[in-house]
Amino acid sequence: MTLLSVNLNKIAVLRNSRGGAEPDIIRAAHTCIDAGCGGITVHPRPDQRHVRPDDVRALAAALRGRVEYNIEGNPFAAARGSYPGLIELAREVRPTQVTLVPDSDGQITSDHGFDLERDIDVLRPIVAQLRDIGCRVSLFVDAGATGLEAAVGIGVQRIEIYTGPYAHAFAEGNVQEELERCADTARRAQHAGLAVNAGHDLSQANLGTFKAAIPGLAEVSIGHALIGEALYDGMATTVHRYLQILR
């Protein structure tokens, strides 16, 4: 079955808006795990506007041996304040997977993937460092991405397809073109030897259609929609519903 990794960034956003320790990101993680999710995702940024380095460390201790731990981030963002940089965080906590994302402080959220034809040489030493640490390495890419064979050549093991355009097309009722772009990218990636993850704006409404179009989908990372839906129905119930869709 496709693994559900719950992104907990929005829990940290809510906590940080008030200060203090509530809602508790560790309690949220345990609730999701007890409900059956197979992974937890966080995306620390240098500006620390949501998940902070101390959250990354605390989650690593809480999750060890229970579920997969996926840390997303920009490997080229410099250390700042108490943020030590993505590679250093990975070296400290040794997550199951690191998903490299070309985001910047100016982005509200991740909104594009790497250009593998252009970026492969600068990614090569980053991937090597993460593999030496023992992390599985995934690259965030757009549907339609090329250069997938080159990614395999530098040691990348997975891609994560950016599904924002798919979700937008689904909401507009004109999904077929974007869905086929995602499916074609997944087929080419798998043919090259990469496993395929997906994430961004996936929800209970659109996940089933996406999953049906992507045989062998390894993992989905879902945060914004899942946390929003959980406000109405509860975290455990919402996780159960996503797992049912993935089954």
N, C-alpha and C positions, 0 to 999 in steps of 0.2 A: 504494500500500500504506500502511496505517496506520504512522506513524512510532513506533518504540520509543525512548523516552527513559529511560535508566537512572539512577535516583536513587542517588547515592553516599553519602548520609548515613550509612548503616550502616558503611561503610568508616571514616569519621571516628570513629564511636562506638567501634569496636574499637581504633583508634589511640589515642584519648584515654584509654581505660581503662588503658593502660599508660604513656602518655607517649612522647615521641620521635616518630619519623617513619614508623613501620611499623604497619600496612600503608600503602603509599604511595598516596594518592588519585589522584595524577597517573598513576601506572602503571596503576591500576585503570581510569581513564578511557581510556587508550590501548588497553588490552586489550579493553574493550567496543567501542571504535570499530573496531579492527582486525577484530573479530568481526562487524561490520556494523550496529551500532546507529546510529540517525540523530540521536541527541541525548543530552545529559547534563543531568540535573536535580540541583540542590542546594536545600536549604531552610535557610538560615542563620537562627538565632534570637539574640535579644539575650543569652541566658544562655550561648551558645556551647557547648552541651553536645554538639554534634557538629560540623557544618561551621562553620568560622570564617571571618572576613573575608579572612584571608590565603589560605585555600583558594579562596575565590571568585575572588580576583584571579589566583592561579596557574593555576586551571583556565581562566579567560578567555584567558590568554596561550597556554596549551597547545592550546586547542580552536579558536582563531580560524581560520575558513575551512575547518574540517574537518567539523564537525557543528553542529546547533543547540544553543544553550545556554539553558536554562530555569532561572530563579531564582524560587523560591517564597518567600512570606513575608507577614507582616502589615505593611502600610504605615503603620499607626498605632502600632506599637511604637517607643518613643523610643530614641534613641541611648544606648548604655551602654558605658562602657569603650572598647575598640577597635572595638566594633560601631557603625558610623556611621549606621545606619538603612537600610531597604530602598531608598528612593529614591536616597540618596547612593551606595550600592553599585551600583545600576543606572547611575547617571550615570558612575561610574568605569569600569565594565567593559562597559557597553552590550551586554547579552545579547540574543539573538534574541527571547526572550519573558520576560515577568514574569507570574507567576501569583499573584494576590492571594488571600490565605488569612486568615480571621479567627481565627487561633489565639492562644493566650496562653501564658505561661510555665508555668501550671499544667497544661496539657494534655501528656500523654505523646506524643501525636501528633495531627495534625489530625483532628477528629471531627465537623465540620459546615461547611456553606457559608454564604455571605452570604445575608441576607434582602434581596433586591433591592428589594422594596417599601419597606422601611425605610431601607436603607443607600445608596440611589442618590445622594442629594445629597452625602453625605460622600465618596463614591467619585469623584464627578465631577472635582474638581481633581487627585486622585491620578492618575486615568487620563490627564488632559490632560498632566500633567508627564511621564509615561512615554511617551506618544505623541510629545511634543516631543523626548525623548531618542532616539527611534527604535526603541523596543521594541514588539513585539506584546503586547497586554494580554489576559490571560485571567482570568476570575473563577471561583473555587472555589464550586460551588453544590450543593445537595442535589438528588437526584432529586425531581421534583415542583415545582421552583422556578417561581415566577411572576415577572413583571417583566422578562422577557427583552428585550422591545422597548425598554424604558427603558434597558437596558444598552447596546443598540446606539446609542441616542440620545446617550449620553455618550462614545462612541468605543471601547467594548469590542469586541474582534474575535473572542474565543473564550470559551467556558465550559469548565471542567473538572468533570465530574460526579463527585461523591464516591461511590465505589463500595463503601465499607465495608459498608453494609447489604445490598447485593447479594451480596458475598462471604460474609457471615454466612448469608444465606438459602440460598446455594448449598451451603454446608457442612452446613446442616441438612436439605437435600433438599427444600426448599420454595421454589424460586427464582422461580416464574413471576410473582408479583405484583411483586416488586422489579425483575425484569428488564423488565417492561412499563412500570414507572414510569421507569426509565432510558431506555427506547426512546422513550416519549412525550415526555420532556424533550428528548431529542436531536432529535426531529422538529420540535418547536415552536421550538427554538433555530435549527435550520437554516432553517426557514421565516422566522424573523425576520432572518436574514442572518448568524448566528453559526456559526463552525466549532466542532466538538465534540471536546474531549479527555476523557480519563477517567483516574482513578487512585485508588488506596488499596486495599490487600489483594487486588489482582489477582495471579493466579498462573498457572502452567501448567495447573492443574486447571480453573480457571474462566474463563480468558481467551477460549478458543474460543467458548464459548456466548455470552459477552457480545459479542464481535466480530460474530458472525453476526446478532445482533439489532439492531445499530447500523450501518446502511448509511452510508458516508461518514465513518466514525470517523477523525478526523484524527491523533490521537496518544494513546498510553497512556504514563503515567509509572509505572514499576515499580521498587521498591527493596527493600523488606523481604523479600518472597518470593524475588525473584531472587537477592539476596545469600545468603539462607539456602540455597537450592537449589544455589548455586554452591559452597558449602562441601563438598558431596558430589560434584558432577560437574565442577567447574571453571567459571571465569567465561566463557571463550569458548564452551564447549559449551552452557552455559545460555542465553547470549544467542542462539546459533544456534537453540536449541529454541523460544525465544519468537518469533523471526523466522519460523520455519516455521509456527507457529500463526497469526501475523498474515497470512501469505500465503494 
